[in-house]
Amino acid sequence: MSGPRKQTGFGGVIFFVVIVGLGLYFTFASVQGDYGLFRRVQINAEADLLEVERDKLAAQIAALSNKTLRLSDDYLDLDLLDQQAREVLGLVRSDEVVLR
């Protein structure tokens, strides 16, 4: 039989280096990766901007729908018709003076 073996400890050091390396890699990937924390913050900021833009567009659509209703055959707003004729066609009544 042989005597006790001396171990140099290289196996433990290599195991420790591999574990630390994997831990650093996964930590970096969870923060900087495609699905990481920074990307999540960026996506949330973009979503907030898109919601604001959506709300502005909804308000514009509501205003245009209101104008369309007011100029329809069923409900004719004479003031709006007069305003649109002045703006689009450049019409002026005979009793008005135009200054340019």
Backbone as CSV, one residue per row, in Angstrom:
resi,resn,N_x,N_y,N_z,CA_x,CA_y,CA_z,C_x,C_y,C_z
1,MET,0.827,-1.151,0.000,0.000,0.000,0.000,0.886,1.233,0.000
2,SER,0.317,2.242,-0.501,1.127,3.460,-0.595,0.701,4.428,0.494
3,GLY,1.493,5.404,0.687,1.234,6.393,1.737,0.215,7.438,1.279
4,PRO,-0.073,8.381,2.117,-1.044,9.415,1.762,-0.584,10.226,0.565
5,ARG,-1.571,10.582,-0.305,-1.271,11.346,-1.525,-1.276,12.826,-1.228
6,LYS,-0.402,13.526,-1.853,-0.391,14.970,-1.727,-1.256,15.558,-2.836
7,GLN,-2.165,16.456,-2.485,-2.978,17.113,-3.498,-2.475,18.538,-3.649
8,THR,-2.390,18.945,-4.901,-1.851,20.275,-5.160,-2.904,21.367,-5.069
9,GLY,-4.168,21.042,-5.195,-5.232,22.037,-5.079,-5.608,22.698,-6.396
10,PHE,-5.064,22.235,-7.502,-5.414,22.838,-8.789,-6.872,22.577,-9.160
11,GLY,-7.384,21.439,-8.786,-8.777,21.115,-9.093,-9.727,22.074,-8.393
12,GLY,-9.479,22.381,-7.148,-10.322,23.313,-6.400,-10.242,24.728,-6.952
13,VAL,-9.057,25.143,-7.342,-8.869,26.483,-7.908,-9.578,26.592,-9.250
14,ILE,-9.448,25.580,-10.079,-10.108,25.592,-11.391,-11.616,25.593,-11.214
15,PHE,-12.134,24.784,-10.282,-13.566,24.761,-10.009,-14.043,26.137,-9.537
16,PHE,-13.305,26.747,-8.651,-13.664,28.065,-8.131,-13.659,29.125,-9.243
17,VAL,-12.667,29.097,-10.118,-12.577,30.060,-11.219,-13.740,29.874,-12.193
18,VAL,-14.091,28.627,-12.482,-15.209,28.354,-13.389,-16.520,28.834,-12.777
19,ILE,-16.753,28.566,-11.508,-17.985,28.988,-10.844,-18.079,30.512,-10.799
20,VAL,-17.001,31.185,-10.456,-17.003,32.654,-10.412,-17.214,33.219,-11.812
21,GLY,-16.582,32.620,-12.810,-16.759,33.071,-14.192,-18.197,32.925,-14.664
22,LEU,-18.808,31.794,-14.375,-20.210,31.594,-14.744,-21.125,32.563,-14.001
23,GLY,-20.846,32.783,-12.741,-21.646,33.742,-11.968,-21.544,35.147,-12.540
24,LEU,-20.335,35.566,-12.915,-20.156,36.891,-13.518,-20.851,36.989,-14.869
25,TYR,-20.756,35.922,-15.660,-21.404,35.930,-16.971,-22.919,36.072,-16.833
26,PHE,-23.522,35.270,-15.969,-24.975,35.325,-15.813,-25.428,36.641,-15.176
27,THR,-24.626,37.190,-14.291,-24.960,38.495,-13.713,-24.914,39.577,-14.792
28,PHE,-23.881,39.568,-15.609,-23.779,40.532,-16.699,-24.935,40.368,-17.677
29,ALA,-25.280,39.134,-18.023,-26.370,38.888,-18.971,-27.712,39.332,-18.398
30,SER,-27.911,39.179,-17.093,-29.188,39.585,-16.506,-29.319,41.093,-16.409
31,VAL,-28.222,41.824,-16.469,-28.282,43.288,-16.407,-28.203,43.893,-17.806
32,GLN,-27.269,43.448,-18.618,-27.001,44.072,-19.909,-27.578,43.330,-21.105
33,GLY,-28.063,42.143,-20.946,-28.486,41.317,-22.083,-29.752,41.807,-22.759
34,ASP,-30.172,41.058,-23.772,-31.375,41.398,-24.534,-32.622,41.408,-23.664
35,TYR,-32.652,40.603,-22.644,-33.795,40.531,-21.738,-33.415,41.001,-20.329
36,GLY,-32.387,41.831,-20.246,-31.880,42.279,-18.963,-32.647,43.451,-18.370
37,LEU,-32.153,43.914,-17.247,-32.815,44.991,-16.523,-32.801,46.303,-17.296
38,PHE,-31.677,46.636,-17.911,-31.597,47.896,-18.661,-32.542,47.885,-19.854
39,ARG,-32.655,46.756,-20.523,-33.577,46.644,-21.658,-35.016,46.770,-21.182
40,ARG,-35.332,46.236,-20.002,-36.682,46.331,-19.449,-37.040,47.786,-19.159
41,VAL,-36.094,48.543,-18.611,-36.333,49.955,-18.334,-36.543,50.720,-19.640
42,GLN,-35.758,50.409,-20.650,-35.899,51.060,-21.948,-37.255,50.738,-22.579
43,ILE,-37.697,49.513,-22.488,-38.992,49.117,-23.045,-40.128,49.822,-22.311
44,ASN,-40.028,49.928,-20.991,-41.065,50.630,-20.227,-41.131,52.109,-20.595
45,ALA,-39.974,52.744,-20.812,-39.955,54.157,-21.211,-40.584,54.331,-22.594
46,GLU,-40.259,53.428,-23.526,-40.864,53.494,-24.857,-42.376,53.269,-24.790
47,ALA,-42.810,52.376,-23.931,-44.246,52.112,-23.784,-44.964,53.351,-23.252
48,ASP,-44.343,54.059,-22.310,-44.952,55.286,-21.783,-45.073,56.346,-22.876
49,LEU,-44.031,56.492,-23.694,-44.082,57.466,-24.790,-45.163,57.091,-25.805
50,LEU,-45.279,55.822,-26.111,-46.290,55.378,-27.067,-47.703,55.569,-26.519
51,GLU,-47.873,55.404,-25.217,-49.198,55.647,-24.622,-49.577,57.120,-24.717
52,VAL,-48.608,58.009,-24.501,-48.877,59.443,-24.624,-49.248,59.780,-26.066
53,GLU,-48.507,59.211,-27.015,-48.807,59.451,-28.426,-50.183,58.894,-28.792
54,ARG,-50.527,57.729,-28.259,-51.842,57.141,-28.507,-52.956,58.040,-27.989
55,ASP,-52.758,58.617,-26.803,-53.772,59.501,-26.235,-53.941,60.765,-27.071
56,LYS,-52.826,61.312,-27.584,-52.920,62.492,-28.454,-53.674,62.169,-29.734
57,LEU,-53.368,61.016,-30.320,-54.052,60.607,-31.552,-55.536,60.354,-31.302
58,ALA,-55.864,59.797,-30.147,-57.279,59.569,-29.816,-58.018,60.896,-29.691
59,ALA,-57.355,61.906,-29.126,-57.979,63.226,-29.015,-58.182,63.847,-30.395
60,GLN,-57.207,63.681,-31.283,-57.348,64.199,-32.643,-58.485,63.492,-33.380
61,ILE,-58.587,62.188,-33.198,-59.660,61.436,-33.848,-61.013,61.885,-33.326
62,ALA,-61.102,62.130,-32.022,-62.369,62.592,-31.448,-62.748,63.962,-32.008
63,ALA,-61.775,64.863,-32.161,-62.057,66.192,-32.706,-62.507,66.092,-34.161
64,LEU,-61.834,65.256,-34.941,-62.217,65.093,-36.338,-63.584,64.418,-36.470
65,SER,-63.871,63.479,-35.604,-65.192,62.841,-35.624,-66.278,63.850,-35.293
66,ASN,-65.996,64.736,-34.343,-66.952,65.776,-33.980,-67.201,66.716,-35.163
67,LYS,-66.117,67.132,-35.841,-66.279,68.007,-37.015,-67.040,67.297,-38.123
68,THR,-66.747,66.015,-38.327,-67.439,65.255,-39.359,-68.932,65.167,-39.052
69,LEU,-69.249,64.935,-37.793,-70.654,64.880,-37.399,-71.327,66.237,-37.605
70,ARG,-70.626,67.316,-37.251,-71.227,68.652,-37.355,-71.392,69.098,-38.801
71,LEU,-70.655,68.513,-39.737,-70.807,68.864,-41.147,-71.623,67.830,-41.925
72,SER,-72.172,66.839,-41.230,-72.935,65.803,-41.930,-74.327,66.317,-42.301
73,ASP,-75.034,65.537,-43.109,-76.375,65.912,-43.558,-77.382,65.898,-42.410
74,ASP,-77.180,65.011,-41.461,-78.124,64.883,-40.351,-78.025,66.035,-39.356
75,TYR,-76.823,66.570,-39.182,-76.601,67.603,-38.174,-75.669,68.641,-38.795
76,LEU,-76.204,69.728,-39.270,-75.398,70.730,-39.960,-75.222,71.944,-39.059
77,ASP,-73.981,72.216,-38.703,-73.650,73.374,-37.881,-73.276,74.509,-38.827
78,LEU,-74.109,75.521,-38.926,-73.887,76.614,-39.874,-72.653,77.435,-39.541
79,ASP,-72.349,77.597,-38.268,-71.142,78.340,-37.897,-69.882,77.611,-38.371
80,LEU,-69.839,76.302,-38.176,-68.690,75.530,-38.628,-68.608,75.528,-40.148
81,LEU,-69.744,75.448,-40.827,-69.768,75.491,-42.284,-69.224,76.821,-42.781
82,ASP,-69.626,77.903,-42.138,-69.140,79.235,-42.501,-67.632,79.341,-42.271
83,GLN,-67.170,78.828,-41.137,-65.736,78.864,-40.825,-64.934,78.072,-41.848
84,GLN,-65.375,76.874,-42.185,-64.660,76.047,-43.157,-64.672,76.676,-44.545
85,ALA,-65.782,77.290,-44.944,-65.840,77.952,-46.249,-64.859,79.125,-46.290
86,ARG,-64.721,79.837,-45.199,-63.774,80.952,-45.158,-62.334,80.451,-45.230
87,GLU,-62.014,79.408,-44.460,-60.637,78.917,-44.413,-60.238,78.198,-45.689
88,VAL,-61.078,77.290,-46.163,-60.705,76.443,-47.297,-60.888,77.176,-48.618
89,LEU,-62.030,77.803,-48.789,-62.342,78.428,-50.077,-61.957,79.903,-50.145
90,GLY,-61.687,80.513,-49.003,-61.322,81.922,-48.987,-62.501,82.839,-49.236
91,LEU,-63.691,82.404,-48.868,-64.893,83.214,-49.093,-64.991,84.323,-48.067
92,VAL,-65.564,85.457,-48.509,-65.761,86.612,-47.658,-67.157,87.153,-47.945
93,ARG,-67.831,87.598,-46.896,-69.154,88.184,-47.111,-69.001,89.580,-47.691
94,SER,-70.078,90.072,-48.297,-70.013,91.355,-48.981,-69.883,92.536,-48.019
95,ASP,-70.278,92.384,-46.792,-70.218,93.499,-45.843,-68.926,93.502,-45.017
96,GLU,-67.942,92.653,-45.356,-66.687,92.564,-44.603,-65.567,93.252,-45.378
97,VAL,-64.602,93.758,-44.616,-63.424,94.374,-45.205,-62.234,93.447,-44.904
98,VAL,-61.463,93.130,-45.940,-60.331,92.223,-45.790,-59.056,93.028,-45.747
99,LEU,-58.250,92.828,-44.718,-56.955,93.480,-44.590,-55.870,92.426,-44.782
100,ARG,-54.899,92.763,-45.616,-53.809,91.817,-45.858,-52.500,92.400,-45.437
